[in-house]
Amino acid sequence: MKIAVIGANYVGLVVATCLADTGHDVVAVDIDESRVERLRRSEPTIYEPGLAELLRRNSSEGRLTFTTKHAEAVDGALVVFLAVGTPPRDDGSVDLSWIETAADQVAEAATDYFVLAIKSTVPVGTADMVRDRMAKRTDHAFDVVSNPEFLKEGAALEDFQKPDRVVIGAADPRPAAIVRELYAPFVRTGKPILVMDNRSAELTKYAANALLASRISFMNDMANLAERLGANVDQVREGVGSDARIGYPFLFPGVGFGGSCFPKDLEAVAAMGREVGHPSRMVEAAIAINHDQKGVLGAKVERYFEGKLNDKTVAVWGLAFKPRTDDMRESPSVVLIQKLIDAGATVRAFDPVAHETARTIFGDRITYAESAYAAVEGAHALCLVTEWQEFRRPKFERIKESMAGGGTPAVFDGRNIWNGETLRSLGFDYFGIGMPSSKFPDEK
């Protein structure tokens, strides 16, 4: 089957490579000429484990090609995936201009019947809008399917190839059957393909992200309460997570969520609710809690040094919003570092893959260390923001020796991945999330 993918950035590139890997002929189109040139050379334009090999193999075997011409991609394609950006507007609603433009270009390039599968995260009613818009621009028969993505950055290939479920929103059985055929190789272990109407499929993506994000915000809210009551949030998490109705996933407190999905999708849900006169107070509360949570670690650092950071060097481990990606969109590290800079601190940061992304945000206002250990040399404090695997068991004796002398080095663990008692026994001042400290007695 020939497949076209409109948009070769994060979602589009994953979709294109994974479908090509099952034997389909896939043409991905993007208006960014430099991106297309890199992809033609089999150079990944995003960091995603396993993507480079998949891209190289399918390109070399001729199943995956890239172009800047929509007609070249759409001509003869039975399924056209729409995977373009849907950025938020200032009021939180979704900007659909790229969706509209891409739909117009697909309609004008069509040469026969095709199924347009909307992979981008879009507001409820978008499939209907796109269907009406395209009908005015082509005489060829077509169907519009809503096929939301559920890809986690850092595990996107695995999520596509081994999905928990596949959601297909369709008005008729024919397009649903065509798209179902594409996903058949990925659900051989019995995972469900759920066919529903377009609007339900569109809302399913937002509802899933809103619920997951709300769990994170709820646990962060409980962590902050635990600090003030003298409780230990790790023990609370164990007690709550043991309930089979709740479970442990997404009950880890931290410095807030970021990335390209949760923040903008929650804003979109809130905007849709306001538009129809039904504000989602729970979603809006999750947004507010997450906004405040991103400032928690910086506030702890500022309080520890009594607001005097002009002569202090702070090491920051982790810049990406989560491990296994270089994405810093809405990352808590950005809020922390900006606060430290504003307070006069010198910031030395390390991340396994996100340095280039960070340079576009901070330029030369911070130092980019060559390793985690280089970041802590001469530092007065260490802030852990992103829980990369290599940060979980560092050599703390070495860290203590290399940090600034003349006082007790401080560690601010934004993900609660280290044992506070162990670090205190080694001579550190340790601060986690949701754990009271004798250094801040009013929180007990």
Secondary structure, 3 states (H helix, E strand, C coil): CEEEEECCCHHHHHHHHHHHCCCCEEEEECCCHHHHHHHHCCCCCCCCCCHHHHHHHHHHCCCEEEECCHHHHHCCCCEEEECCCCCECCCCCECCHHHHHHHHHHHHHCCCCEEEEECCCCCCCHHHHHHHHHHCCCCCCEEEEECCCCCCCCCHHHHHHCCCCEEEECCCHHHHHHHHHHHHHHCCCCCCEEEECHHHHHHHHHHHHHHHHHHHHHHHHHHHHHHHHCCCHHHHHHHHHCCCCCCCCCCCCCCCCCCCCHHHHHHHHHHHHHHCCCCCHHHHHHHHHHHHHCCHHHHHHHHHCCCCCCCCEEEEECCCCCCCCCCCCCCHHHHHHHHHHHCCCEEEEECCCCHHHHHHHHCCCCEECCCHHHHHCCCCEEEECCCCHHHCCCCHHHHHHHCCCCCCCEEEECCCCCCHHHHHHCCCEEECCCCCCCCCHHHC
